[in-house]
Amino acid sequence: MIENKHRILIVEDEVLIAYSIKKMLETNFVSEIANDYEEAKLLLSHKVFDLVLIDITLSEGKTGLELAHFINENISIPFIFTTALTDPDTLEKVTNLKPCAYLSKPVESVNLITAINLALANHDNIFKIEIGKQTYYFQSKDFLYAEADHIYVELFLKSGKHQLLRTTMSHLEEVFPAKYFRRINRSVAINPFHISKIVNDKLYIDDKVFKISKNF
């Protein structure tokens, strides 16, 4: 089913190359295309993706290197560079940004699919929360939503093993992988992967209904 496929954002300013890559991915993944930094940033800020393919030399405004920096600082999802540049200066900058892979153009389908699958397999979906002397481990996609109540936050998990933590929403925002933890109002954060529908300012996860605040 399409819902179970990983979502890939292709950031490429050459239309023919972008659609060629999209064609390579269509059997295994769901993909969208952004042609420049601003479009990619907008999509990443409003949709959930599992991985980003980034062309380093984007024709409009900021480069793919700057987009990678934005991803590292704000979203924490894996990304792969696709480029024809192989000079030492570019390679040094690329290494510092810690991509999952660096593919030279023209990109071959088998290399692309292999690199994506390895990046997704190696991306850490298990995270830990340290509170005082206690350390809690969670699987990202098991997390449904969190509700704060004074000095406690209760995590509701798909497995049914809910956890009450003496902590704050702000602290959880720092330690959770960003793509799995989105605040929708002052006291509630949700996992976007488990949203069943959104109607106006109401968001639905399973049989729970939450109100989305304009501030978030």
N, C-alpha and C positions, 0 to 999 in steps of 0.2 A: 504494500500500500504506500502511496506517495507520502503519507504523514510520517512514516517511519524512516524516510530517507534523510540523510544529512543535507543541510542547506549550505550552499556555497555562494559567496559573492565574488563575481569576476570583475576586477577593476582594470579596464583596458580602454585606451582612447582610440585604438584602431578598430573600427566597426567589424570589418571582415575577420580579423583575428579573434575578437571577442565572441562572435557567433560561431567561429570554428571551435573554440574552446568549449563553449556551451554545448555544442553538438557532441563533443567527446564525453561530456559529463552526463548526458541526458538519461542514459540507462541506469546509472548508479546513484545519481544525486539530483536534488532540486537546485537549480541555479538561477541567479539574477545577474544583470549586468549594470555596472556604473561606469560612465565614461571619463569621470574626472574626480578629483579629491572631494569637492563639495558634495557631489551626488553620492559618492561612497559614504561620506560622513553622515549624510542625512539618512540613508538607508540603514546604516549600522546603528544609528541612534533610535530608530523607530521599529526595526524588525530584528528578529533573532536569527543569527547565522552561526554555523559551527566552524567555518573556516573561510579565509579570504585569500584569493589569488590576486597578487598585486604586480602590475607592470610598473617598473621604477620610473620610467620617463613618460609622465603624463603631460599632455600638451597644454592643458588649461590650468594656470595657477600653480598650486603646490604639487610636489612630486609624490611618488609612491613611498619614498623614504619617510616623508612627513606623515603620510597616512599610517604607516607602520608604527610610528611613534605615538600617534593618536590611539591606535588599537592597544598598544602596550600600556598606555596610561589610563585608558577608560573602559576597555571591554575585556581584555585578557582572553582572547581567543587565538588559536593558532593561525598563522598566515604563511604563505609561500610566495617568494618573488619569482616573476617571470620576466626575463630581460635579455637584451642582446649585449648589454654592457658587461665587460669582463676585466676592466682596468683595475689596477691595485687599489686606487683611491675609493672606487665604488665598492669593491669587495670588502674593504676595511669597514666602511660605513654599514654595509649590509650585515656583517658579522656582529657588530655592536648592537644591532636591533634584534638579534636572536630569532631569525625566521626558522621555520621547521625545515625548509628546503630552499634551494636556489636553482631554478631551471632555466637553461639557456634557450633562447628562441632560435629556430622554430621549435615549439614544444611538441614532443611526440606523445601520442595518446597513452601508450603503456607506461611511460615514465611519469606522466601526469597523474594517472589513476593510482599508481603505486605510491607516489609521494604523498598524495592526499590521504590514502588509507593508512599509511604509516604515521602521518601527523595526527590523524584523529585517534588512532590506537594509542599513541604515546601521550596524548594530552591528558592531563591529570583530572579525572572526574571524581576523585575522592579527595575531600578536603578535611582539615581539622580545625576545631575551635578550642582555644585554650582559655579557660576561665579559672583564675586562681591556680590551684594545684590539679584541677581536673582537665583532661583532654578528651574531647568528643570527636568521633569520626563519622562523617556522613557521605553518602553517595549523592552527587549533585542532582541527578534526575529523580531520586527518591523524594526529594523535597517538594512539597506542594505549596505551602504558604506559612507565614509566621504572623503571630498576633502578639502585640506588646500590651502588658498590663502593669503599670507602675514600674517596678524595678525588675520585672521578669518578662521574658519573651518565650512563648511556646511555639515550637516548631512542629508542624503537622506533616507527617510523612506518608507516602503512598503505601508503604509497608505496614502502616498502622502503629508503628512504634514511635509515638509522639514523645517529644523531649522538652521539658521545662528548664529554661536556663536563666540564671541570674545575670543578666547582661542588658545591653541596649541595642536598639535597631541600628544606631550609628556604628557600633562595633561590628555587628554582623555584616553590615555593608562593606566593611573593610576586609573581612576574612572570607566571605563567600565569593566564588567565581561570579563576576558581574552579570554574565548572561543568564544565570539561573536565579538571580535575586534582584527584583525590581520593586522599589517602594511605590505604592499606589495611593497611600494616604499616610497620615502621621503614625498610625499604629499597625499598619498591615503592609507586608511585603509578599510578593507572589513569585512563583516560578513560571515564566512565560510559556514554557513548554506544555504546561498543564491547563492553559486557558481553553475552555470549551466555546465561549462566545463573549462578545462585548456588545452591550446595547446601551447607547448613550453614555451615561456615567456609571453604568453597572457592569461589573466583570464577574464571570461565572467560572468556578472551578469545582467540578463534580456537582454536589448539591448545595454548595456554598455560594452566596452572592455578596460581593464587596462593592463599596462605593469608591469611585476614583476621584480623588481630589484634584482640582485645577492646579494646585501648587506642585503636584507631582507629575 
